[in-house]
């Protein structure tokens, strides 16, 4: 996605920083989405200066680095002079200890919001996920950006994001003069992305729960970075959804991927997922399985009204997802080996893959015996 179109640049006047251009601080800038955004911002003619904040120094030429933990209250001193903070320092690791991960994510967001207000920052941009809307069989397709947040507030990563959203709503009341924009991407796709959804495509077959209606929508990391740039520049405000236009039905996904489906009864799949989680084989609660069963498609209305367009279609994003997950077999390879099962079975999709593969093995044994 290119820089904001010429017809919206007139809204960027009155900024501080070099030549009236804003100074933007990016947390988590050494890797992942944070790095993608920092690289984009240092090349943007609309940005005066980029402060890159992370626990280690990254490889973003042109950025001014602030090496520190975002949970350190002294970050307020390091944000001095920033007009905008984009907070992307999150632990979304599939193998992270849930309590440690949650403490990092929630404490980090809380500290950044408080420090930004203390440093005189005018806007904070938080990135959560469209998963906060929840995946339900009666969800409209697509969901409005103003739809209620109906995800289950459990110990999963989604639970962390819901708590961050709560902090975002409270911050402007606690800190007058500070505005908070929340960006909610659809299922992320890109190099290094490892989530519930990407693991779903590492299974030997595309597993479908009988009676469900999956609707697949993706958001490429580059499209998320361009949407975050719009948010940093104040071209969009409030709650913003971002993703490729439209969605794919299950049949479309099967045709594009060339993968066969395997259907499992809902009671079997949900029961097995719950038991595996209770036994500690997988840290993902059974509620995560809903995101592979029911629609949670969003409409990026506010971004489109601001002139933003995605660079990737859902079809293109899926092809890239498959390329990045090639060689990662969620069941038959070392990724789910005996020693690694407890750490690797982090996604509900992988849980169902395990159940489905067990069913295939049982069938094969019966055929041999017959």
JODA-V920004 format. One record per residue. RES is the residue in one letter. D_LAST is the distance of its C-alpha to the last C-alpha in Angstrom with 1 decimal. Layout:
res=RES d_last=D_LAST
res=RES d_last=D_LAST
This chain:
res=X d_last=57.9
res=X d_last=61.7
res=X d_last=64.4
res=X d_last=65.6
res=X d_last=67.2
res=X d_last=70.9
res=X d_last=71.5
res=X d_last=70.2
res=X d_last=72.0
res=X d_last=75.2
res=X d_last=73.6
res=X d_last=73.4
res=X d_last=77.1
res=X d_last=78.7
res=X d_last=76.3
res=X d_last=77.3
res=X d_last=76.6
res=X d_last=77.7
res=X d_last=79.6
res=X d_last=78.4
res=X d_last=74.7
res=X d_last=72.6
res=X d_last=71.4
res=X d_last=67.7
res=X d_last=65.9
res=X d_last=62.2
res=X d_last=60.3
res=X d_last=57.2
res=X d_last=58.6
res=X d_last=57.2
res=X d_last=53.6
res=X d_last=51.3
res=X d_last=52.9
res=X d_last=56.2
res=X d_last=56.6
res=X d_last=55.7
res=X d_last=58.4
res=X d_last=61.0
res=X d_last=60.7
res=X d_last=61.2
res=X d_last=64.2
res=X d_last=66.1
res=X d_last=66.1
res=X d_last=67.1
res=X d_last=70.7
res=X d_last=70.7
res=X d_last=70.1
res=X d_last=72.9
res=X d_last=71.2
res=X d_last=67.7
res=X d_last=67.4
res=X d_last=64.0
res=X d_last=63.0
res=X d_last=60.2
res=X d_last=59.7
res=X d_last=59.8
res=X d_last=61.7
res=X d_last=59.7
res=X d_last=60.3
res=X d_last=62.0
res=X d_last=65.2
res=X d_last=68.1
res=X d_last=66.9
res=X d_last=68.9
res=X d_last=66.7
res=X d_last=66.8
res=X d_last=64.6
res=X d_last=63.8
res=X d_last=61.4
res=X d_last=61.5
res=X d_last=61.7
res=X d_last=65.0
res=X d_last=67.8
res=X d_last=70.0
res=X d_last=68.1
res=X d_last=70.7
res=X d_last=73.2
res=X d_last=70.9
res=X d_last=70.4
res=X d_last=74.2
res=X d_last=75.1
res=X d_last=71.8
res=X d_last=71.8
res=X d_last=68.1
res=X d_last=65.2
res=X d_last=61.6
res=X d_last=59.4
res=X d_last=56.1
res=X d_last=55.8
res=X d_last=52.6
res=X d_last=49.7
res=X d_last=46.6
res=X d_last=44.4
res=X d_last=40.8
res=X d_last=41.1
res=X d_last=44.5
res=X d_last=45.2
res=X d_last=45.6
res=X d_last=48.9
res=X d_last=50.4
res=X d_last=49.3
res=X d_last=50.7
res=X d_last=53.9
res=X d_last=54.4
res=X d_last=53.7
res=X d_last=55.8
res=X d_last=58.6
res=X d_last=58.8
res=X d_last=59.2
res=X d_last=61.7
res=X d_last=63.8
res=X d_last=63.8
res=X d_last=65.0
res=X d_last=67.7
res=X d_last=68.8
res=X d_last=69.0
res=X d_last=71.3
res=X d_last=73.4
res=X d_last=73.7
res=X d_last=74.9
res=X d_last=71.8
res=X d_last=71.7
res=X d_last=68.1
res=X d_last=64.7
res=X d_last=61.5
res=X d_last=58.3
res=X d_last=54.9
res=X d_last=52.1
res=X d_last=49.2
res=X d_last=48.4
res=X d_last=45.7
res=X d_last=48.6
res=X d_last=48.5
res=X d_last=45.1
res=X d_last=42.0
res=X d_last=41.9
res=X d_last=40.4
res=X d_last=44.0
res=X d_last=45.6
res=X d_last=47.7
res=X d_last=46.8
res=X d_last=48.7
res=X d_last=50.2
res=X d_last=54.0
res=X d_last=55.3
res=X d_last=57.1
res=X d_last=54.0
res=X d_last=53.6
res=X d_last=51.7
res=X d_last=48.8
res=X d_last=46.5
res=X d_last=45.5
res=X d_last=48.0
res=X d_last=45.5
res=X d_last=45.3
res=X d_last=43.6
res=X d_last=45.5
res=X d_last=46.2
res=X d_last=48.0
res=X d_last=50.3
res=X d_last=51.0
res=X d_last=51.9
res=X d_last=54.4
res=X d_last=55.8
res=X d_last=56.4
res=X d_last=58.2
res=X d_last=60.4
res=X d_last=61.1
res=X d_last=62.3
res=X d_last=64.6
res=X d_last=66.1
res=X d_last=68.6
res=X d_last=69.9
res=X d_last=70.4
res=X d_last=71.8
res=X d_last=74.0
res=X d_last=74.2
res=X d_last=70.7
res=X d_last=68.2
res=X d_last=64.4
res=X d_last=62.1
res=X d_last=58.3
res=X d_last=55.9
res=X d_last=52.4
res=X d_last=50.0
res=X d_last=46.7
res=X d_last=43.6
res=X d_last=45.1
res=X d_last=44.1
res=X d_last=45.6
res=X d_last=45.5
res=X d_last=44.8
res=X d_last=43.7
res=X d_last=40.8
res=X d_last=40.1
res=X d_last=37.6
res=X d_last=37.4
res=X d_last=37.2
res=X d_last=34.4
res=X d_last=32.5
res=X d_last=32.4
res=X d_last=31.1
res=X d_last=27.6
res=X d_last=24.8
res=X d_last=24.8
res=X d_last=27.6
res=X d_last=26.5
res=X d_last=28.0
res=X d_last=28.4
res=X d_last=28.0
res=X d_last=31.4
res=X d_last=33.3
res=X d_last=35.6
res=X d_last=36.1
res=X d_last=39.3
res=X d_last=39.7
res=X d_last=43.2
res=X d_last=44.2
res=X d_last=47.5
res=X d_last=48.1
res=X d_last=50.1
res=X d_last=52.9
res=X d_last=53.2
res=X d_last=53.4
res=X d_last=56.1
res=X d_last=58.1
res=X d_last=57.8
res=X d_last=59.0
res=X d_last=61.9
res=X d_last=62.9
res=X d_last=62.7
res=X d_last=64.7
res=X d_last=67.4
res=X d_last=67.6
res=X d_last=66.5
res=X d_last=64.0
res=X d_last=64.3
res=X d_last=62.6
res=X d_last=58.8
res=X d_last=57.3
res=X d_last=53.8
res=X d_last=52.7
res=X d_last=49.8
res=X d_last=48.9
res=X d_last=50.0
res=X d_last=47.5
res=X d_last=43.7
res=X d_last=40.3
res=X d_last=37.8
res=X d_last=34.1
res=X d_last=33.5
res=X d_last=36.4
res=X d_last=35.0
res=X d_last=31.6
res=X d_last=33.5
res=X d_last=35.9
res=X d_last=33.4
res=X d_last=30.7
res=X d_last=28.2
res=X d_last=25.3
res=X d_last=25.2
res=X d_last=22.7
res=X d_last=23.8
res=X d_last=23.5
res=X d_last=25.1
res=X d_last=28.6
res=X d_last=28.2
res=X d_last=25.2
res=X d_last=26.9
res=X d_last=30.3
res=X d_last=29.2
res=X d_last=27.3
res=X d_last=30.3
res=X d_last=32.7
res=X d_last=30.9
res=X d_last=30.7
res=X d_last=34.3
res=X d_last=35.3
res=X d_last=33.7
res=X d_last=35.6
res=X d_last=32.7
res=X d_last=34.2
res=X d_last=37.9
res=X d_last=37.4
res=X d_last=37.8
res=X d_last=35.5
res=X d_last=38.4
res=X d_last=37.9
res=X d_last=34.6
res=X d_last=36.9
res=X d_last=38.3
res=X d_last=34.9
res=X d_last=34.7
res=X d_last=38.2
res=X d_last=41.2
res=X d_last=44.0
res=X d_last=45.6
res=X d_last=49.3
res=X d_last=52.4
res=X d_last=54.7
res=X d_last=57.7
res=X d_last=60.4
res=X d_last=59.6
res=X d_last=59.6
res=X d_last=63.0
res=X d_last=64.3
res=X d_last=63.4
res=X d_last=60.2
res=X d_last=57.3
res=X d_last=53.9
res=X d_last=53.4
res=X d_last=49.6
res=X d_last=47.6
res=X d_last=44.3
res=X d_last=42.6
res=X d_last=44.5
res=X d_last=43.9
res=X d_last=40.1
res=X d_last=40.1
res=X d_last=42.1
res=X d_last=39.8
res=X d_last=36.8
res=X d_last=38.9
res=X d_last=39.9
res=X d_last=36.4
res=X d_last=35.0
res=X d_last=33.6
res=X d_last=33.2
res=X d_last=29.5
res=X d_last=29.4
res=X d_last=26.0
res=X d_last=24.9
res=X d_last=28.4
res=X d_last=31.0
res=X d_last=32.3
res=X d_last=29.6
res=X d_last=29.3
res=X d_last=29.5
res=X d_last=33.3
res=X d_last=33.9
res=X d_last=31.6
res=X d_last=34.4
res=X d_last=36.8
res=X d_last=34.7
res=X d_last=32.8
res=X d_last=36.0
res=X d_last=35.1
res=X d_last=33.4
res=X d_last=31.6
res=X d_last=30.2
res=X d_last=29.1
res=X d_last=27.1
res=X d_last=25.7
res=X d_last=24.5
res=X d_last=22.9
res=X d_last=21.3
res=X d_last=20.0
res=X d_last=18.5
res=X d_last=16.6
res=X d_last=15.4
res=X d_last=14.2
res=X d_last=12.3
res=X d_last=10.6
res=X d_last=9.9
res=X d_last=8.6
res=X d_last=6.1
res=X d_last=5.0
res=X d_last=5.4
res=X d_last=3.8
res=X d_last=0.0
